[in-house]
Amino acid sequence: MQKKLTIQDIARLAGVSKATVSRVLNHHPTVDAALSERVMHIVQRYGFVPNPTATGLAKGRTRLIGVLAPPLTWPAIPEIVRGIAEYIEDTTYEIVLYSISLKRDHSDVIDRILEMRMVSGLVAIMPGELARHLTNRYQHGLPLVMIDDQEKPTRVPWVGIDNIAGAYEATQHLLTLGYRRVAHIVGPQSYHCAIERYEGYRRALQDAGITPDPTLLLQGNFDVASGRHSAEQLFVRDKRSLPDAIFVGNDQMAYGVLEVAERQGIRVPEDIAVVGFDDNMLSSHTRPPLTTVRQPFSEMGSQAIELLLAMIDPEHRFDKGPQKGFARQGPDGSLEDEDVDHLIRIQLPTCLIVRASTGASYPLSVSP
């Protein structure tokens, strides 16, 4: 098999330096026309194809984009990565996926990747404890976009959803159906999204003239087991103190609630209505199918990679569409409108997906 030529081989055959070959391949305007023609004759004769990664490294920028993600077993992660991959297919870039575990500190690995200039920028998906380290790297020049619901957004460009509005809509849906004793299973308090979803729940009750009942608030952990535990705590209560509906902080916990309800002979929605949050792939296949708030996971991925490419490549235009929320935080803590060149928060809308678990007619989707 014929050895693949390198840029050094082309320089030798053309009788020029590697730097000259590089300038010709990059259409540098200062290269003499005759010299350029000689180099291109050799390139075409031998069918030389420049390595985009090597060329990028020579310029201090590669065509590789890093995607930092939790394990792909997390329900939302495959959809987010799919959105990134589908968008990147129409560009000259490629993605490199780095999977991070929750059992170790990956900051040293990230530093090695960045110091070797292996990628031009990072999309960090729910980086958790790494968020502070990544923020520090961003402040020192790393092109970075976060897709995060664990930490409160910082000055790093951020893509996410309006958790308060989504939770408000879910709770309001239950109230509209006539439910009045609405319990809430809260996610871990270390997650910013859990705090926001509780806030949306609380506001919906108050706007309906209902004082939130602290006895109807249960602490979960965003996993199925904590959903089971919360349901078991609720269902042993006296019938007079039982809720008639539950807004669950995410779908995983809602699966646990439905499991315990079925085991104990509690009918959903006849005895108690259930709403989740996320619309994971399994949510339309539970018994009964779960009413839930859909997050646009795939679009989060595509918006994040589009934004990152605009940050690292002047030729890549970022489409600031009307569906995207751009804002920055003012001195008083309020959010102010801002252009793409400044602090960016893209807040995508959620959508209520109505199924049988709330007793309403379905299928039905309700967008804000």
PyMOL commands that set and color helices and strands:
alter all, ss='L'
color gray80, all
select helices_A, chain A and resi 7-14+18-25+33-45+52-59+77-88+107-115+128-139+163-176+192-207+214-216+224-235+239-241+251-263+281-284+297-312+356-358
alter helices_A, ss='H'
color red, helices_A
select strands_A, chain A and resi 64-69+94-99+122-125+144-147+158-161+182-186+217-219+245-248+273-275+292-294+328-329+335-336+345-348+351-354+364-366
alter strands_A, ss='S'
color yellow, strands_A
deselect
rebuild
show_as cartoon
